[in-house]
Amino acid sequence: MKIICFFVLSLPLLAFAELKNPPVHYTVSVGDDLQSLDVSVCFDYALPSSLFANDGSGTFVSNIRLKTGTVLDFKIDRVKIPTTETDRCIFYDVLFQPRYRGEQRGGAETRLIDGRDILTSIGDWLLRPNPDPDYAQFDIKFIMPIGIYVSAPWVRVDETSFIGVNTAVDWEAIVAFSREPPGIVNIKGSNLEVSILGDFDRATAADMSHWIRQSAEGVSALMGFFPRSRVQVIISPSDRTNTTVPWAYITRGGGAGIHLFVKRDASLEQLLRDYSLPHEMSHFMFPHINSGDYWIIEGLPTYLQHLSMVRSGVITPQESWSRLYRGFFSGKQSGRGYTVAESMRRLARRGTYLHVYWGGAAYFFQRDVDIRVQSQGAVTLLDILSKYHDCCYEKHRSISGEKLLSDLDVLLEDDLFIRGKSVEIESDKFPDFKSTFESLGMQFLGGKPIFEDGIANEIAVQIMNPVGFGR
């Protein structure tokens, strides 16, 4: 059964009080084949000295010119603009050469989906000035072929217009052109705008909406709110795997985005029990980290996905404990004698992803237990993350992993996070998760949790709380 319709788009029009009178204006005319663009960018003030894209954009972008006809050179990832130029508009052409074969591995890319829909990496075609105060915001208008819809990470004004924050050029983002309109899933005031590209055999649009809603409700239950007010969600089919979601990633360029490749014949039950969507959503519980601290970047969502899936009711506390234990065990076994910090520096060469991701998850599990035990259950890791959102979270700026941990220590009024990093990530081969489980009165038999007194103690129950918005 193929999807033939999608839920009705209900747009939060003019929901951009913080984005007023942007000084940069784009118009993007999309060709009937969806693979060619005519782009203009005009400035209210003087032209910037350069415009930037990624280092592969030269493959797609051509004929960069001024209104006078002067042609500008494009070198690797930038266009230099003469300082004597008085014109305020630049024009250029884009001709995509999208990938359409093979499975995606990595972040945003330009790809043809099922021979009809296009998703594009904005780094491939959107020439932008550096995001200094003079060019901090822009508006962008798409002129679309009849029957084609656009999805973008920026604040939507209407069906084809957006206002955006000019984030760092190396922050990835996706713009998609498709035959089906996007739909809105609203979770406690946060809007998740969902675009389904291509066809699926079993899951309907309503199933996809259910999956997104239930996952977002689980993540929202952790802190009492969803971590971002707007999220672009794009779902594409995959044919070359038995895994329910073989690849997924987030983007932060201009706004929050999630792109998921989903097995074409996946069922709703398979989608709900897969960890990928709650994992990706959990990334937005902390800001962009501009370092190689993947043990934080991936470790914290890996831990939180287990809590959120219990809160959403798709797995039991017992199954969540089992998944955590198996993950910690496999992560430790894959360490090859390195510390987590050493493995992190060897990711590209030795593929020690399990050691890094699960080492980070074990670290945050231990911090959560430490905080709960010290406060006798009155304070949790989730409370500290919630405080961080209230005081320190800046969605359009980067911080270092060390800065995040230091800020969490300040909010905790302790040095627990930095001290734990020094021991468990930099000195020990892997966080001692077995001792932490023992402190909760837990052992594992055949990968299943066994409690010393036959029932979980209060801290264990509190961590894997399946009820609503409890701690």
C-alpha positions as CSV (number, residue, x, y, z in Angstrom):
1,M,0.0,0.0,0.0
2,K,1.6,3.3,-1.1
3,I,1.0,6.6,0.6
4,I,-1.3,8.7,-1.6
5,C,-2.0,11.6,0.8
6,F,-0.7,13.4,3.8
7,F,-2.2,15.2,6.7
8,V,-3.3,18.8,6.1
9,L,-0.7,21.5,6.5
10,S,-1.6,24.1,9.2
11,L,1.1,26.7,9.2
12,P,2.0,29.0,12.2
13,L,2.0,32.1,10.1
14,L,4.1,35.1,11.1
15,A,5.5,33.2,14.1
16,F,8.8,35.1,14.0
17,A,8.6,38.0,16.5
18,E,12.4,37.8,17.0
19,L,13.1,38.1,13.3
20,K,12.2,41.5,12.0
21,N,13.2,43.4,8.9
22,P,16.0,41.1,7.7
23,P,18.6,43.0,5.6
24,V,19.2,40.2,3.1
25,H,16.6,38.9,0.6
26,Y,16.7,35.8,-1.5
27,T,14.4,34.8,-4.4
28,V,14.8,31.2,-5.6
29,S,13.0,30.1,-8.8
30,V,12.7,26.3,-8.9
31,G,12.7,24.7,-12.4
32,D,10.0,22.2,-13.4
33,D,12.6,19.3,-13.1
34,L,13.4,20.5,-9.5
35,Q,17.0,20.2,-10.4
36,S,17.7,23.8,-11.5
37,L,17.4,27.0,-9.6
38,D,17.7,30.7,-10.5
39,V,18.8,32.6,-7.4
40,S,19.0,36.3,-6.6
41,V,20.3,37.7,-3.3
42,C,19.9,41.4,-2.6
43,F,21.1,43.5,0.4
44,D,19.6,46.5,2.0
45,Y,23.0,47.9,2.8
46,A,26.5,47.5,1.2
47,L,27.4,44.2,-0.3
48,P,29.6,41.9,1.9
49,S,33.2,41.3,0.8
50,S,32.5,37.6,0.1
51,L,29.7,35.0,-0.1
52,F,30.3,31.5,1.1
53,A,29.1,27.9,0.5
54,N,30.6,24.5,1.1
55,D,33.7,23.3,-0.8
56,G,31.6,21.2,-3.2
57,S,29.2,23.9,-4.3
58,G,31.3,24.8,-7.3
59,T,29.9,21.6,-8.9
60,F,26.4,23.1,-8.9
61,V,26.7,26.9,-8.8
62,S,27.6,28.9,-12.0
63,N,27.2,32.2,-13.8
64,I,27.5,34.4,-10.7
65,R,26.9,37.9,-11.9
66,L,25.9,41.4,-11.0
67,K,22.9,43.2,-12.5
68,T,25.4,45.1,-14.7
69,G,26.5,41.8,-16.2
70,T,29.8,41.7,-14.4
71,V,30.8,38.0,-13.7
72,L,32.2,37.1,-10.4
73,D,34.7,34.3,-9.8
74,F,33.8,31.3,-7.6
75,K,36.9,29.8,-5.9
76,I,36.4,26.6,-4.0
77,D,33.9,27.8,-1.4
78,R,33.6,31.5,-1.8
79,V,32.8,34.4,-4.1
80,K,34.8,37.6,-3.6
81,I,32.9,40.8,-4.3
82,P,34.8,44.0,-5.5
83,T,34.9,46.6,-2.8
84,T,34.0,49.2,-5.4
85,E,30.8,47.6,-6.4
86,T,27.7,49.7,-5.7
87,D,25.0,47.3,-7.0
88,R,23.2,45.5,-4.2
89,C,22.0,42.3,-5.9
90,I,23.9,39.2,-7.1
91,F,22.4,36.6,-9.4
92,Y,23.5,33.0,-10.0
93,D,22.3,29.7,-11.5
94,V,22.2,26.2,-9.8
95,L,22.1,22.9,-11.6
96,F,22.0,19.9,-9.3
97,Q,23.7,16.6,-10.0
98,P,21.9,14.7,-7.2
99,R,22.9,11.3,-5.9
100,Y,20.2,8.7,-6.4
101,R,22.0,5.4,-5.8
102,G,23.5,3.8,-2.7
103,E,22.8,4.4,0.9
104,Q,23.6,7.8,2.5
105,R,26.3,7.9,5.0
106,G,27.0,11.3,6.6
107,G,25.1,14.5,6.9
108,A,23.1,16.7,4.5
109,E,23.6,16.0,0.8
110,T,21.7,16.7,-2.4
111,R,19.8,13.5,-3.4
112,L,17.0,12.4,-5.7
113,I,14.3,10.4,-3.9
114,D,12.3,7.8,-5.9
115,G,13.0,9.7,-9.1
116,R,10.7,12.6,-8.3
117,D,11.5,14.4,-5.0
118,I,14.7,16.4,-4.3
119,L,16.4,17.1,-1.0
120,T,19.3,19.5,-1.1
121,S,22.0,20.5,1.2
122,I,21.9,24.3,1.5
123,G,25.7,24.3,1.6
124,D,25.6,23.1,-2.1
125,W,23.8,26.2,-3.4
126,L,22.9,28.9,-0.9
127,L,25.7,31.5,-1.1
128,R,25.7,33.4,2.2
129,P,27.7,36.2,3.9
130,N,29.4,35.5,7.2
131,P,26.8,35.7,10.0
132,D,28.0,39.0,11.5
133,P,25.4,41.4,12.9
134,D,24.9,43.2,9.5
135,Y,23.9,40.0,7.9
136,A,22.4,38.0,10.8
137,Q,19.0,37.4,9.2
138,F,17.5,36.9,5.8
139,D,14.2,36.2,4.1
140,I,13.9,33.8,1.2
141,K,11.1,33.3,-1.3
142,F,10.7,30.2,-3.4
143,I,8.9,30.4,-6.7
144,M,7.7,26.8,-7.1
145,P,6.3,24.8,-10.0
146,I,2.6,24.0,-9.7
147,G,1.9,21.1,-7.4
148,I,5.4,21.2,-5.8
149,Y,6.0,22.0,-2.1
150,V,9.0,23.2,-0.2
151,S,10.4,22.2,3.2
152,A,13.1,24.3,4.9
153,P,14.5,24.7,8.4
154,W,13.7,28.4,8.8
155,V,10.6,30.1,10.2
156,R,7.8,29.7,7.7
157,V,5.8,32.8,6.7
158,D,3.6,31.1,4.1
159,E,3.7,28.1,1.7
160,T,6.8,29.4,-0.1
161,S,8.4,32.1,2.1
162,F,10.6,31.9,5.1
163,I,12.7,34.1,7.4
164,G,16.0,32.6,8.7
165,V,18.9,33.2,11.0
166,N,22.2,33.2,9.2
167,T,24.0,30.5,11.2
168,A,27.6,29.5,10.6
169,V,28.2,28.4,7.0
170,D,29.5,25.0,8.0
171,W,26.2,24.2,9.9
172,E,24.3,21.9,7.7
173,A,20.6,22.2,6.6
174,I,18.2,20.7,4.1
175,V,15.7,22.2,1.7
176,A,13.4,19.7,0.1
177,F,11.1,19.9,-2.9
178,S,8.3,17.3,-3.0
179,R,4.9,16.4,-4.5
180,E,3.3,16.1,-1.1
181,P,2.6,19.0,1.3
182,P,4.2,19.0,4.7
183,G,2.2,18.5,7.8
184,I,2.4,19.8,11.4
185,V,2.7,17.8,14.6
186,N,2.2,20.0,17.6
187,I,3.7,19.0,20.9
188,K,3.1,21.3,23.8
189,G,3.4,24.4,21.7
190,S,6.3,23.1,19.6
191,N,5.7,22.6,15.9
192,L,7.3,19.7,14.1
193,E,6.8,20.2,10.3
194,V,7.0,16.8,8.6
195,S,7.7,16.1,4.9
196,I,7.5,12.5,3.6
197,L,9.5,12.0,0.4
198,G,8.9,9.1,-1.9
199,D,6.7,6.1,-1.3
200,F,6.4,3.6,1.6
201,D,4.8,0.1,1.3
202,R,3.2,-0.3,4.8
203,A,3.4,2.8,6.9
204,T,0.8,5.5,6.0
205,A,1.1,9.2,6.6
206,A,-1.0,8.8,9.7
207,D,1.4,6.1,11.0
208,M,4.3,8.5,10.4
209,S,2.5,11.2,12.3
210,H,1.8,8.8,15.2
211,W,5.4,7.8,15.3
212,I,6.7,11.4,15.4
213,R,4.1,12.4,18.0
214,Q,4.8,9.6,20.3
215,S,8.5,10.0,20.1
216,A,8.3,13.8,20.7
217,E,5.9,13.2,23.6
218,G,8.5,10.9,25.2
219,V,11.3,13.4,24.8
220,S,9.0,16.2,26.1
221,A,8.2,14.2,29.2
222,L,11.9,14.2,30.2
223,M,12.0,18.0,31.0
224,G,8.3,18.9,30.7
225,F,8.7,20.6,27.3
226,F,10.1,19.8,23.8
227,P,13.6,21.3,23.5
228,R,13.0,23.3,20.3
229,S,9.9,25.3,19.3
230,R,10.2,24.4,15.6
231,V,11.7,21.3,14.0
232,Q,11.9,20.3,10.3
233,V,11.4,16.6,9.9
234,I,12.1,14.8,6.6
235,I,11.5,11.1,6.1
236,S,12.9,9.3,3.0
237,P,12.6,5.6,2.0
238,S,15.5,3.1,2.0
239,D,15.6,-0.2,0.2
240,R,19.0,-1.7,1.0
241,T,18.7,-2.7,4.6
242,N,16.8,-4.8,7.1
243,T,17.3,-2.1,9.8
244,T,14.2,0.0,10.5
245,V,16.0,3.3,10.3
246,P,19.4,2.6,8.8
247,W,20.6,6.3,8.9
248,A,19.5,9.4,10.6
249,Y,21.0,12.8,11.5
250,I,20.2,16.2,12.7
251,T,20.9,19.6,11.2
252,R,21.1,23.0,12.9
253,G,21.7,25.4,10.0
254,G,19.1,28.1,10.4
255,G,17.0,26.0,12.7
256,A,16.5,22.5,14.0
257,G,16.1,19.7,11.5
258,I,16.0,15.9,11.5
259,H,16.4,13.6,8.4
260,L,15.5,9.9,8.7
261,F,16.0,7.2,6.1
262,V,13.4,4.6,6.8
263,K,13.0,1.0,5.5
264,R,10.4,1.2,2.8
265,D,8.3,-1.7,4.2
266,A,8.6,-0.7,7.9
267,S,5.5,-1.0,10.0
268,L,4.3,1.4,12.6
269,E,5.2,-1.1,15.4
270,Q,8.8,-1.3,14.0
271,L,9.0,2.5,13.9
272,L,7.8,3.0,17.4
273,R,10.3,0.5,18.8
274,D,13.3,1.9,17.0
275,Y,15.5,4.2,19.0
276,S,16.6,6.5,16.1
277,L,14.0,9.3,16.3
278,P,14.0,9.8,20.1
279,H,17.8,9.7,19.9
280,E,17.9,12.5,17.2
281,M,15.3,14.5,19.1
282,S,17.4,14.3,22.2
283,H,20.3,16.0,20.5
284,F,18.4,19.3,20.8
285,M,18.4,19.1,24.6
286,F,21.8,20.8,24.4
287,P,23.4,23.3,21.9
288,H,25.8,22.7,19.1
289,I,29.2,21.5,20.4
290,N,32.1,22.8,18.3
291,S,34.6,20.2,19.3
292,G,35.4,16.6,18.7
293,D,33.7,15.6,22.0
294,Y,31.6,12.9,20.3
295,W,31.3,11.1,23.6
296,I,29.1,14.0,24.8
297,I,27.4,14.7,21.5
298,E,26.3,11.1,21.0
299,G,26.6,9.8,24.5
300,L,24.0,12.0,26.2
301,P,21.3,11.3,23.5
302,T,22.1,7.6,23.7
303,Y,21.3,7.6,27.4
304,L,18.3,9.8,27.2
305,Q,16.7,7.8,24.3
306,H,16.1,5.0,26.8
307,L,14.4,7.2,29.3
308,S,12.2,8.9,26.7
309,M,11.1,5.6,25.1
310,V,9.9,4.4,28.5
311,R,8.1,7.7,29.1
312,S,6.4,7.4,25.7
313,G,5.3,3.8,26.6
314,V,6.9,2.0,23.6
315,I,9.2,-0.1,25.8
316,T,9.0,-1.2,29.4
317,P,11.5,-0.2,32.1
318,Q,12.8,-3.8,32.1
319,E,13.5,-3.7,28.4
320,S,15.1,-0.3,28.7
321,W,17.4,-1.5,31.4
322,S,18.3,-4.5,29.3
323,R,19.1,-2.3,26.3
324,L,21.3,-0.1,28.4
325,Y,23.2,-3.0,29.9
326,R,23.8,-4.6,26.5
327,G,24.9,-1.3,25.0
328,F,27.3,-0.6,27.9
329,F,28.7,-4.1,27.6
330,S,29.3,-4.0,23.9
331,G,30.8,-0.5,24.2
332,K,33.3,-1.6,26.8
333,Q,34.2,-4.7,24.7
334,S,34.9,-2.6,21.6
335,G,37.5,-0.4,23.5
336,R,40.6,-2.3,22.4
337,G,42.4,-1.2,25.6
338,Y,41.9,2.6,25.0
339,T,40.2,5.1,27.2
340,V,37.1,6.7,25.7
341,A,39.0,9.9,25.1
342,E,41.7,8.0,23.2
343,S,39.0,6.1,21.1
344,M,37.4,9.5,20.3
345,R,40.6,10.6,18.7
346,R,40.8,7.4,16.7
347,L,37.3,7.3,15.4
348,A,38.1,7.8,11.7
349,R,41.0,5.3,11.7
350,R,39.8,2.6,13.9
351,G,36.0,2.8,13.9
352,T,35.6,2.7,17.7
353,Y,32.2,4.3,17.6
354,L,30.6,1.9,20.0
355,H,33.2,2.6,22.6
356,V,32.8,6.3,22.3
357,Y,29.0,6.5,22.1
358,W,28.3,4.0,24.8
359,G,31.1,5.3,26.9
360,G,29.5,8.7,26.9
361,A,26.1,7.1,27.6
362,A,27.6,5.2,30.6
363,Y,29.2,8.5,31.9
364,F,25.8,10.3,31.8
365,F,24.0,7.4,33.4
366,Q,26.5,7.5,36.3
367,R,26.1,11.2,36.7
368,D,22.3,10.8,36.8
369,V,22.6,8.1,39.5
370,D,25.2,10.2,41.4
371,I,22.9,13.3,41.4
372,R,19.8,11.3,42.4
373,V,21.6,9.4,45.2
374,Q,23.3,12.6,46.6
375,S,20.0,14.5,46.7
376,Q,17.9,11.5,47.8
377,G,15.9,11.7,44.6
378,A,15.2,15.4,44.9
379,V,17.4,16.4,41.9
380,T,18.1,14.6,38.6
381,L,20.2,15.0,35.5
382,L,17.0,16.1,33.8
383,D,16.5,18.9,36.3
384,I,20.1,20.2,35.6
385,L,19.4,20.1,31.9
386,S,16.2,22.0,32.4
387,K,18.0,24.7,34.4
388,Y,20.6,24.8,31.6
389,H,17.8,25.6,29.1
390,D,16.5,28.3,31.3
391,C,19.8,30.1,31.8
392,C,22.3,29.2,29.2
393,Y,21.0,27.5,26.0
394,E,21.7,29.4,22.8
395,K,20.4,27.6,19.8
396,H,22.3,29.5,17.2
397,R,25.8,29.4,18.9
398,S,28.4,26.8,19.5
399,I,30.1,25.9,22.7
400,S,32.8,23.4,23.6
401,G,32.1,20.2,25.4
402,E,34.2,21.4,28.3
403,K,32.0,24.5,28.6
404,L,28.8,22.5,28.7
405,L,30.2,20.3,31.5
406,S,31.4,23.3,33.4
407,D,28.1,25.0,33.1
408,L,26.3,21.9,34.4
409,D,28.6,21.8,37.4
410,V,27.9,25.4,38.2
411,L,24.1,24.7,38.1
412,L,24.7,21.6,40.3
413,E,27.0,23.5,42.6
414,D,29.5,20.7,42.5
415,D,32.3,19.5,40.3
416,L,30.7,16.2,39.5
417,F,30.7,16.5,35.7
418,I,34.3,17.7,35.2
419,R,35.6,15.3,37.8
420,G,33.8,12.4,36.3
421,K,35.2,13.2,32.9
422,S,38.7,13.2,34.2
423,V,38.3,9.7,35.7
424,E,35.9,7.8,33.5
425,I,36.6,9.3,30.1
426,E,40.3,10.3,30.3
427,S,41.8,7.8,32.8
428,D,39.7,4.7,33.1
429,K,39.2,2.4,30.1
430,F,35.4,2.7,30.5
431,P,32.9,4.0,33.1
432,D,32.3,1.4,35.8
433,F,28.6,0.8,34.9
434,K,28.5,-2.6,36.7
435,S,29.2,-0.9,40.1
436,T,26.5,1.7,39.3
437,F,24.0,-1.0,38.6
438,E,25.0,-2.7,41.8
439,S,24.4,0.5,43.7
440,L,20.8,0.4,42.4
441,G,20.5,-3.2,43.6
442,M,20.5,-4.6,40.1
443,Q,22.3,-7.5,38.5
444,F,21.7,-9.0,35.0
445,L,21.0,-12.6,34.2
446,G,20.8,-13.4,30.5
447,G,20.8,-9.7,29.8
448,K,17.7,-9.1,31.9
449,P,17.6,-7.0,35.1
450,I,17.3,-8.9,38.4
451,F,16.7,-6.8,41.6
452,E,18.2,-7.9,44.9
453,D,14.9,-7.6,46.8
454,G,12.8,-8.7,43.9
455,I,11.6,-5.2,43.2
456,A,13.4,-2.1,41.9
457,N,14.6,0.4,44.5
458,E,13.3,4.0,44.5
459,I,16.1,5.5,42.5
460,A,15.8,2.8,39.8
461,V,12.1,3.3,39.6
462,Q,12.6,7.1,39.4
463,I,15.0,6.8,36.5
464,M,12.8,4.5,34.4
465,N,9.6,6.2,35.2
466,P,6.9,5.2,32.7
467,V,4.4,7.7,34.0
468,G,3.8,11.0,32.3
469,F,5.9,14.0,33.3
470,G,7.4,12.6,36.5
471,R,11.1,12.9,37.1
